[in-house]
């Protein structure tokens, strides 16, 4: 089997997108290369026919959009994904001494982590820092992305000291999952390392958002190269698919194509840049204003718009097929997944399902269906949260994957191009 042509691009994207902040930087780079221009929330928007733009919020969420070539606002075609993944956040006053011989870092969990997968592997530290800078306008503070360029490890306790580790051991994040930073000679050096990475002088470091990340690169494997494993596939694979689709599709006629990548989905989206913020509504409204379109035309456009909420889906597990629904069970390399939930954890209904099926039919894409077992609760995602702010016809889709929320996740190598094709069909 031939490997999906987008997999190589995804691997390069994931290598750059170590944190949500880096993911937005990598997204910005691709958008600029495709001719999109930056606009800011603090400035007035004057949008041109056929123009392509992007705007970011909070340094970790971004929206890109293409104005119709005829300058008319008939609808919005929206793809939404998220930039964050479960990980560990480094706390303030991070260093913890162990008997004066080791230095470990105080960290807390972010999102629903499969904790054991983070043990005994080299981990990086990256994020953003804020430093004093008299040359800037905004309060004398500048922001910079950093990668500390060092590795830490969260070591397991030997089985001789924890005989129950294979009998359903309950991990404690505060005692079992703190990363080892260095030996006694490294005491007091963590903030100095951060300052060095930021190019800041002593005393200039004012704030930091630092996360652990798995540095492994995407690896294609299987006898026919049919699988790949990488960190942060949930949900950067869908974000990359949407990014590929909007940069390749160009501007439509009458519909505004929108890509929304939100941060903080893994912790409920209740932030200024999350799906439960006003970011989507604010952006759609400002597009309306920037196009010189009236209020009623905006409401008419919203009524005819469509949101494709793209967040990965659970494929049938080879060792636990019983965990999947009997009839609605997607497999790796079976195509993109349409997700249903009677309790509206997913927004898909009969009408929106019909639209997605028509998109796939027109794109020549095979579509799979997912529903949880009726006795198992599923997770929620972006669609229903966004709909609380902007009510749209919406469906939830995703790429089938294994080991969701692991430090290293697995998906098929032949589904990504089909997801891109479906999204491009929407953008047409």
Secondary structure, DSSP 8 states (H G I E B T S, - for coil): ----TTHHHHHHHHHH-SSHHHHHHHHHHHHHHTT-EE--TTS-----TT-EEEEEETTTEEEEEE--TT----EEEEEEEE---SEEEEEEEEEEEETTTEEEEEEEEESS--GGGGTTS-EEEEEEEEEE-TT-SSTTEEEEEEE----BB-----TTT-TTTTTT----HHHH---EEEEGGGTT-HHHHHHHHHT--TT-EEEEEEEEEE----EEESTTS-EEEETTHHHHHHHHHHHHHHHHH---SSEEEEEEEES-GGGTS-STTSTTSSHHHHHHHHHHHHTT--HHHHHHHHHT-EEEEE--EE--BTTBGGGS-SSS---TTS--EEE--TTSSS---HHHHHHHHHHHHHHT---EEE---TTS-----HHHHHHTTS--EEEEEE-EEESTTSSSEEEESSSHHHHHHHHHHHH-
